[in-house]
């Protein structure tokens, strides 16, 4: 029997990726994995210069490893006060992706050939799967242009700036979107289709030329799920 139980729960995370993030259980299929979809409300950048200004590091890198995802419990959630069933399932999953830097375009924290770790929202443990809408987990062997915010300089750990605006797949020498939904952001549509070598060789000049217009009604997608405000920077596995 394939039963689906619809539920609607969510939380807002402030501090990770500079975004408000909501997670919702769209449905629970008792015969399969429980899916959790995460949506984020990012600032919409008006120029390449603006997004670069919010970044600590801009690199072209190839994915070497995607580490197993782990659960994170946001600060402020009273786990000890919850029933065991709920306490065991509170929070969300993140995935650490190891990149080898191929070209450093901005920032002094990473050299060519150096490994860096980028934390992405999403992942699972075989029972639960958290899916970050518009932002699939980076894939081993593929090359990306990344705009990154430093989390820990010592461990070379970063998050992606601006969600889909801060990550582009380098495919057939061209920048492509990481998902079809990413074309919601004007800066993404301005960069997609550009030659990767043209971007990397002329990056400083492009900072002054790539600007976009944002319609007044253009707001990042949000939903009407009930939300619990928490402030967190989920960098370590929950205990």
VOBA-1610 file (N, C-alpha, C; in pm, whole numbers, padded with zeros to 5 digits, always signed):
BEGIN
Unk+00085-00119+00000Unk+00000+00000+00000Unk+00089+00124+00000Unk+00061+00214-00092Unk+00144+00332-00106Unk+00069+00452-00051Unk+00098+00484+00073Unk+00024+00592+00140Unk+00110+00717+00148Unk+00049+00830+00124Unk+00119+00959+00137Unk+00050+01042+00243Unk+00129+01091+00333Unk+00077+01176+00438Unk+00133+01317+00417Unk+00047+01411+00388Unk+00093+01547+00360Unk+00109+01624+00489Unk+00223+01688+00503Unk+00249+01771+00619Unk+00310+01901+00572Unk+00308+02001+00655Unk+00365+02131+00618Unk+00431+02190+00740Unk+00561+02181+00746Unk+00637+02239+00856Unk+00754+02312+00797Unk+00807+02408+00868Unk+00921+02481+00811Unk+00998+02556+00916Unk+01112+02609+00875Unk+01193+02692+00961Unk+01272+02787+00873Unk+01310+02898+00933Unk+01394+02995+00863Unk+01533+02989+00924Unk+01635+02979+00840Unk+01773+02984+00886Unk+01832+03115+00839Unk+01890+03190+00929Unk+01955+03315+00895Unk+02101+03304+00935Unk+02191+03327+00841Unk+02332+03317+00874Unk+02404+03220+00783Unk+02333+03123+00728Unk+02395+03032+00632Unk+02363+03082+00493Unk+02466+03109+00413Unk+02451+03153+00275Unk+02387+03291+00264Unk+02371+03361+00374Unk+02311+03493+00369Unk+02169+03489+00322Unk+02096+03383+00351Unk+01962+03369+00298Unk+01866+03323+00405Unk+01737+03353+00384Unk+01632+03293+00463Unk+01593+03164+00394Unk+01593+03054+00467Unk+01569+02923+00407Unk+01452+02856+00475Unk+01364+02795+00396Unk+01250+02725+00449Unk+01253+02581+00402Unk+01228+02490+00494Unk+01219+02349+00456Unk+01077+02301+00482Unk+01025+02220+00393Unk+00891+02166+00412Unk+00886+02020+00373Unk+00812+01942+00449Unk+00787+01803+00413Unk+00669+01804+00317Unk+00696+01789+00188Unk+00587+01791+00090Unk+00498+01667+00109Unk+00560+01554+00130Unk+00484+01433+00158Unk+00574+01328+00220Unk+00513+01232+00282Unk+00586+01118+00335Unk+00533+00993+00268Unk+00617+00926+00196Unk+00580+00801+00132Unk+00636+00689+00219Unk+00550+00612+00282Unk+00595+00514+00380Unk+00680+00404+00318Unk+00669+00386+00186Unk+00742+00278+00122Unk+00877+00323+00069Unk+00903+00453+00071Unk+01027+00505+00013Unk+01092+00604+00108Unk+01179+00686+00051Unk+01248+00789+00129Unk+01156+00907+00155Unk+01168+00967+00271Unk+01092+01087+00301Unk+01164+01208+00241Unk+01093+01280+00156Unk+01150+01394+00085Unk+01123+01523+00161Unk+01223+01608+00168Unk+01211+01739+00229Unk+01264+01841+00127Unk+01183+01937+00089Unk+01225+02035-00010Unk+01259+02166+00059Unk+01373+02221+00023Unk+01422+02344+00085Unk+01416+02457-00018Unk+01362+02570+00021Unk+01358+02687-00064Unk+01427+02802+00007Unk+01492+02890-00069Unk+01567+02999-00008Unk+01528+03133-00068Unk+01538+03235+00013Unk+01511+03372-00029Unk+01644+03447-00028Unk+01706+03462-00145Unk+01837+03526-00156Unk+01824+03671-00201Unk+01921+03755-00169Unk+01925+03888-00230Unk+01944+03875-00381Unk+01881+03962-00456Unk+01893+03958-00602Unk+01998+04061-00643Unk+02108+04014-00700Unk+02220+04103-00732Unk+02195+04178-00863Unk+02239+04303-00861Unk+02220+04391-00977Unk+02340+04394-01069Unk+02452+04343-01023Unk+02573+04347-01106Unk+02671+04240-01062Unk+02762+04207-01152Unk+02869+04114-01117Unk+02957+04173-01009Unk+02978+04303-01014Unk+03060+04370-00914Unk+02999+04359-00774Unk+02866+04373-00766Unk+02799+04366-00637Unk+02813+04227-00575Unk+02792+04124-00656Unk+02803+03988-00603Unk+02948+03955-00566Unk+03042+04000-00648Unk+03183+03978-00617Unk+03222+04049-00488Unk+03162+04166-00465Unk+03190+04239-00342Unk+03143+04167-00218Unk+03043+04081-00232Unk+02995+04002-00120Unk+03070+03869-00106Unk+03166+03847-00194Unk+03239+03720-00196Unk+03379+03738-00136Unk+03427+03633-00070Unk+03565+03631-00022Unk+03657+03564-00124Unk+03598+03482-00210Unk+03678+03405-00304Unk+03594+03378-00429Unk+03656+03396-00546Unk+03591+03361-00673Unk+03689+03271-00748Unk+03645+03149-00778Unk+03735+03052-00840Unk+03663+02971-00946Unk+03743+02911-01033Unk+03696+02801-01116Unk+03755+02675-01055Unk+03669+02578-01025Unk+03717+02457-00960Unk+03646+02333-01007Unk+03715+02220-00996Unk+03657+02092-01035Unk+03628+02010-00909Unk+03512+01944-00910Unk+03472+01865-00795Unk+03555+01737-00787Unk+03622+01721-00673Unk+03701+01600-00648Unk+03624+01496-00568Unk+03542+01544-00474Unk+03473+01451-00383Unk+03346+01515-00331Unk+03241+01434-00320Unk+03119+01474-00251Unk+03109+01387-00126Unk+03125+01450-00012Unk+03127+01376+00114Unk+02986+01338+00158Unk+02975+01236+00243Unk+02842+01197+00294Unk+02775+01315+00366Unk+02645+01329+00343Unk+02572+01437+00407Unk+02557+01409+00556Unk+02536+01515+00634Unk+02513+01499+00777Unk+02404+01595+00822Unk+02338+01555+00929Unk+02227+01634+00981Unk+02278+01749+01068Unk+02213+01862+01056Unk+02245+01980+01137Unk+02118+02025+01208Unk+02129+02052+01335Unk+02018+02105+01414Unk+02042+02253+01439Unk+01954+02341+01392Unk+01975+02485+01412Unk+01983+02523+01559Unk+02067+02621+01588Unk+02075+02673+01723Unk+01939+02726+01767Unk+01908+02706+01892Unk+01784+02759+01946Unk+01668+02662+01942Unk+01682+02550+01871Unk+01575+02451+01869Unk+01582+02368+01996Unk+01477+02363+02076Unk+01481+02292+02206Unk+01470+02141+02187Unk+01576+02079+02138Unk+01572+01936+02106Unk+01539+01853+02230Unk+01594+01892+02346Unk+01574+01815+02468Unk+01428+01812+02512Unk+01350+01912+02467Unk+01210+01921+02508Unk+01116+01850+02413Unk+01170+01799+02302Unk+01086+01735+02202Unk+01072+01586+02229Unk+00961+01526+02186Unk+00951+01380+02191Unk+01062+01317+02109Unk+01105+01196+02147Unk+01219+01133+02082Unk+01201+01124+01931Unk+01083+01088+01886Unk+01060+01073+01743Unk+01086+01203+01668Unk+01041+01314+01728Unk+01063+01443+01664Unk+01208+01488+01680Unk+01266+01462+01797Unk+01404+01504+01821Unk+01500+01434+01724Unk+01469+01308+01691Unk+01556+01234+01600Unk+01546+01283+01457Unk+01442+01360+01428Unk+01421+01404+01289Unk+01426+01555+01272Unk+01459+01629+01377Unk+01464+01773+01366Unk+01588+01816+01288Unk+01581+01929+01222Unk+01697+01981+01150Unk+01692+01951+01002Unk+01807+01948+00939Unk+01819+01933+00794Unk+01957+01877+00765Unk+01981+01845+00638Unk+02110+01788+00598Unk+02188+01888+00513Unk+02320+01884+00529Unk+02411+01959+00443Unk+02514+01862+00387Unk+02573+01901+00275Unk+02673+01817+00208Unk+02798+01899+00184Unk+02913+01842+00219Unk+03041+01907+00191Unk+03096+01857+00057Unk+03128+01952-00030Unk+03182+01920-00162Unk+03325+01970-00170Unk+03417+01882-00206Unk+03559+01918-00216Unk+03590+01957-00361Unk+03640+02079-00378Unk+03680+02130-00509Unk+03832+02144-00516Unk+03888+02118-00632Unk+04027+02151-00659Unk+04028+02279-00741Unk+04091+02383-00689Unk+04093+02513-00756Unk+04176+02504-00885Unk+04115+02542-00995Unk+04184+02545-01123Unk+04231+02686-01158Unk+04152+02784-01114Unk+04189+02922-01140Unk+04127+03012-01035Unk+04210+03094-00973Unk+04164+03189-00872Unk+04143+03324-00939Unk+04020+03373-00936Unk+03987+03501-01000Unk+03985+03617-00901Unk+03959+03588-00775Unk+03956+03692-00673Unk+03971+03630-00536Unk+04053+03689-00451Unk+04073+03640-00315Unk+04209+03577-00299Unk+04261+03585-00178Unk+04396+03536-00150Unk+04397+03403-00075Unk+04279+03342-00057Unk+04272+03226+00032Unk+04301+03093-00035Unk+04308+03089-00168Unk+04328+02960-00235Unk+04412+02978-00360Unk+04506+02887-00379Unk+04591+02887-00498Unk+04549+02775-00593Unk+04594+02784-00717Unk+04564+02680-00814Unk+04616+02546-00763Unk+04534+02443-00776Unk+04571+02310-00729Unk+04534+02283-00585Unk+04493+02385-00512Unk+04457+02369-00371Unk+04314+02317-00358Unk+04288+02241-00253Unk+04155+02190-00227Unk+04080+02283-00131Unk+03954+02306-00161Unk+03866+02382-00073Unk+03738+02302-00053Unk+03667+02332+00055Unk+03542+02262+00085Unk+03427+02362+00078Unk+03324+02327+00003Unk+03206+02412-00010Unk+03087+02338+00051Unk+03021+02402+00147Unk+02904+02343+00212Unk+02779+02379+00133Unk+02703+02278+00093Unk+02578+02300+00022Unk+02462+02243+00103Unk+02351+02313+00101Unk+02230+02263+00164Unk+02176+02144+00085Unk+02135+02040+00155Unk+02078+01924+00089Unk+02158+01799+00117Unk+02098+01686+00085Unk+02161+01557+00107Unk+02071+01469+00191Unk+02115+01347+00215Unk+02031+01256+00291Unk+02110+01143+00352Unk+02035+01054+00422Unk+02097+00942+00493Unk+02036+00808+00457Unk+01962+00803+00347Unk+01896+00679+00308Unk+01753+00671+00355Unk+01721+00747+00459Unk+01582+00752+00509Unk+01517+00885+00475Unk+01593+00992+00493Unk+01548+01127+00460Unk+01635+01186+00350Unk+01573+01261+00261Unk+01647+01330+00156Unk+01601+01475+00150Unk+01695+01567+00176Unk+01666+01710+00167Unk+01713+01760+00031Unk+01623+01820-00044Unk+01652+01868-00178Unk+01643+02020-00180Unk+01752+02086-00217Unk+01755+02230-00228Unk+01708+02270-00366Unk+01588+02330-00372Unk+01532+02365-00501Unk+01618+02472-00568Unk+01636+02459-00698Unk+01719+02545-00781Unk+01869+02519-00764Unk+01907+02437-00664Unk+02048+02422-00634Unk+02087+02276-00609Unk+02099+02197-00714Unk+02141+02057-00696Unk+02284+02050-00643Unk+02314+01941-00575Unk+02450+01921-00524Unk+02547+01911-00642Unk+02663+01975-00630Unk+02765+01969-00735Unk+02810+01825-00756Unk+02849+01793-00880Unk+02879+01654-00917Unk+03029+01633-00938Unk+03075+01517-00896Unk+03217+01481-00910Unk+03259+01485-01057Unk+03376+01546-01080Unk+03432+01553-01214Unk+03390+01675-01293Unk+03286+01745-01246Unk+03239+01862-01319Unk+03308+01989-01268Unk+03315+02089-01357Unk+03385+02213-01327Unk+03284+02327-01313Unk+03307+02412-01214Unk+03214+02520-01184Unk+03288+02652-01163Unk+03220+02761-01195Unk+03261+02895-01153Unk+03187+02923-01024Unk+03262+02959-00918Unk+03205+02972-00785Unk+03234+03108-00723Unk+03131+03167-00663Unk+03144+03288-00582Unk+03120+03245-00438Unk+03221+03261-00352Unk+03219+03195-00222Unk+03237+03291-00106Unk+03172+03255+00004Unk+03182+03328+00129Unk+03256+03240+00229Unk+03360+03292+00291Unk+03442+03210+00382Unk+03368+03182+00512Unk+03369+03056+00551Unk+03314+03014+00680Unk+03427+02995+00779Unk+03534+02931+00735Unk+03649+02902+00821Unk+03775+02909+00736Unk+03855+03012+00758Unk+03977+03029+00680Unk+04077+02917+00703Unk+04078+02864+00825Unk+04175+02761+00857Unk+04148+02633+00782Unk+04022+02591+00779Unk+03987+02465+00712Unk+03950+02486+00566Unk+03959+02611+00518Unk+03927+02640+00379Unk+03785+02595+00345Unk+03690+02636+00430Unk+03550+02599+00413Unk+03469+02721+00373Unk+03377+02702+00278Unk+03303+02814+00221Unk+03157+02775+00199Unk+03074+02877+00180Unk+02939+02860+00129Unk+02926+02943+00001Unk+02823+02914-00077Unk+02805+02981-00206Unk+02726+03110-00186Unk+02771+03217-00246Unk+02706+03348-00236Unk+02585+03353-00331Unk+02471+03393-00279Unk+02356+03420-00366Unk+02289+03301-00428Unk+02311+03183-00371Unk+02244+03065-00426Unk+02280+03038-00571Unk+02181+03023-00659Unk+02208+02993-00800Unk+02287+03103-00871Unk+02285+03224-00815Unk+02360+03334-00877Unk+02511+03316-00861Unk+02552+03236-00762Unk+02694+03224-00731Unk+02759+03095-00773Unk+02692+03017-00861Unk+02752+02891-00907Unk+02707+02863-01050Unk+02806+02837-01138Unk+02778+02812-01280Unk+02857+02690-01326Unk+02790+02603-01396Unk+02855+02484-01451Unk+02928+02522-01579Unk+03056+02486-01587Unk+03134+02508-01710Unk+03117+02386-01799Unk+03044+02403-01908Unk+03010+02291-01995Unk+03033+02329-02140Unk+03115+02250-02209Unk+03149+02277-02349Unk+03202+02421-02364Unk+03286+02461-02270Unk+03354+02592-02271Unk+03260+02708-02242Unk+03135+02680-02204Unk+03040+02787-02177Unk+02987+02776-02034Unk+02947+02892-01978Unk+02881+02892-01848Unk+02735+02852-01866Unk+02689+02757-01786Unk+02550+02714-01792Unk+02490+02720-01653Unk+02355+02723-01647Unk+02285+02728-01519Unk+02294+02593-01449Unk+02295+02596-01316Unk+02297+02471-01240Unk+02158+02406-01238Unk+02054+02484-01270Unk+01919+02431-01281Unk+01839+02525-01369Unk+01733+02473-01431Unk+01652+02555-01519Unk+01584+02669-01444Unk+01551+02645-01317Unk+01483+02749-01238Unk+01573+02868-01208Unk+01705+02851-01225Unk+01798+02958-01190Unk+01782+03080-01279Unk+01716+03066-01395Unk+01700+03182-01483Unk+01604+03285-01426Unk+01550+03256-01308Unk+01470+03357-01237Unk+01554+03481-01206Unk+01682+03461-01184Unk+01770+03570-01142Unk+01832+03639-01264Unk+01815+03771-01279Unk+01866+03842-01396Unk+02016+03827-01417Unk+02094+03824-01309Unk+02239+03812-01324Unk+02277+03677-01383Unk+02201+03573-01349Unk+02227+03441-01405Unk+02209+03443-01556Unk+02101+03502-01603Unk+02076+03506-01747Unk+02180+03590-01820Unk+02239+03686-01749Unk+02343+03770-01811Unk+02474+03694-01828Unk+02503+03603-01735Unk+02630+03531-01738Unk+02623+03400-01819Unk+02508+03337-01818Unk+02494+03209-01887Unk+02517+03227-02038Unk+02593+03136-02094Unk+02624+03142-02236Unk+02757+03208-02267Unk+02816+03272-02166Unk+02945+03335-02187Unk+03055+03229-02193Unk+03158+03255-02271Unk+03271+03165-02281Unk+03351+03168-02150Unk+03382+03051-02098Unk+03451+03043-01969Unk+03585+03115-01974Unk+03660+03096-02081Unk+03791+03161-02092Unk+03777+03312-02100Unk+03673+03360-02169Unk+03650+03504-02177Unk+03623+03562-02039Unk+03546+03488-01958Unk+03514+03536-01823Unk+03639+03535-01735Unk+03714+03427-01738Unk+03830+03417-01649Unk+03943+03512-01691Unk+03962+03530-01822Unk+04070+03616-01870Unk+04038+03764-01858Unk+03909+03797-01851Unk+03869+03938-01847Unk+03782+03968-01726Unk+03803+03895-01619Unk+03713+03905-01505Unk+03708+04046-01448Unk+03822+04108-01427Unk+03824+04242-01368Unk+03751+04343-01455Unk+03767+04333-01586Unk+03697+04425-01676Unk+03547+04401-01674Unk+03505+04276-01661Unk+03362+04244-01660Unk+03292+04297-01535Unk+03369+04316-01429Unk+03309+04370-01307Unk+03242+04505-01332Unk+03296+04581-01424Unk+03243+04715-01453Unk+03139+04716-01563Unk+03120+04604-01630Unk+03032+04604-01748Unk+02905+04520-01733Unk+02908+04417-01651Unk+02790+04330-01640Unk+02698+04382-01530Unk+02591+04446-01574Unk+02489+04497-01484Unk+02353+04456-01539Unk+02257+04440-01451Unk+02123+04397-01492Unk+02019+04487-01428Unk+01902+04490-01487Unk+01790+04563-01430Unk+01697+04464-01360Unk+01655+04500-01241Unk+01566+04414-01163Unk+01427+04477-01162Unk+01326+04412-01220Unk+01190+04465-01215Unk+01145+04488-01072Unk+01064+04590-01051Unk+01021+04624-00916Unk+00949+04509-00848Unk+00875+04430-00925Unk+00800+04321-00866Unk+00883+04196-00849Unk+01012+04202-00885Unk+01097+04083-00880Unk+01143+04058-00739Unk+01082+03964-00674Unk+01121+03921-00541Unk+01155+03773-00546Unk+01249+03734-00462Unk+01283+03592-00458Unk+01161+03513-00412Unk+01142+03392-00466Unk+01024+03313-00431Unk+01018+03282-00283Unk+00899+03295-00228Unk+00877+03255-00089Unk+00750+03171-00084Unk+00727+03106+00028Unk+00607+03026+00041Unk+00532+03070+00165Unk+00414+03012+00185Unk+00330+03050+00298Unk+00338+02950+00413Unk+00443+02871+00417Unk+00455+02772+00525Unk+00475+02842+00659Unk+00422+02782+00767Unk+00451+02837+00901Unk+00600+02827+00929Unk+00656+02931+00985Unk+00801+02937+01001Unk+00839+02960+01146Unk+00952+02906+01183Unk+01010+02930+01314Unk+01142+03003+01292Unk+01158+03122+01344Unk+01280+03198+01324Unk+01391+03144+01414Unk+01504+03113+01353Unk+01622+03073+01430Unk+01743+03135+01364Unk+01843+03167+01443Unk+01969+03215+01389Unk+02071+03104+01403Unk+02137+03071+01294Unk+02229+02958+01298Unk+02334+02970+01191Unk+02444+02906+01213Unk+02547+02889+01111Unk+02585+02741+01116Unk+02508+02657+01047Unk+02522+02513+01065Unk+02646+02456+00997Unk+02753+02451+01070Unk+02880+02410+01012Unk+02927+02275+01063Unk+02874+02230+01175Unk+02920+02105+01233Unk+02803+02007+01244Unk+02833+01878+01234Unk+02727+01779+01251Unk+02662+01792+01389Unk+02533+01764+01393Unk+02464+01767+01523Unk+02514+01652+01610Unk+02511+01672+01739Unk+02559+01570+01832Unk+02443+01481+01879
//
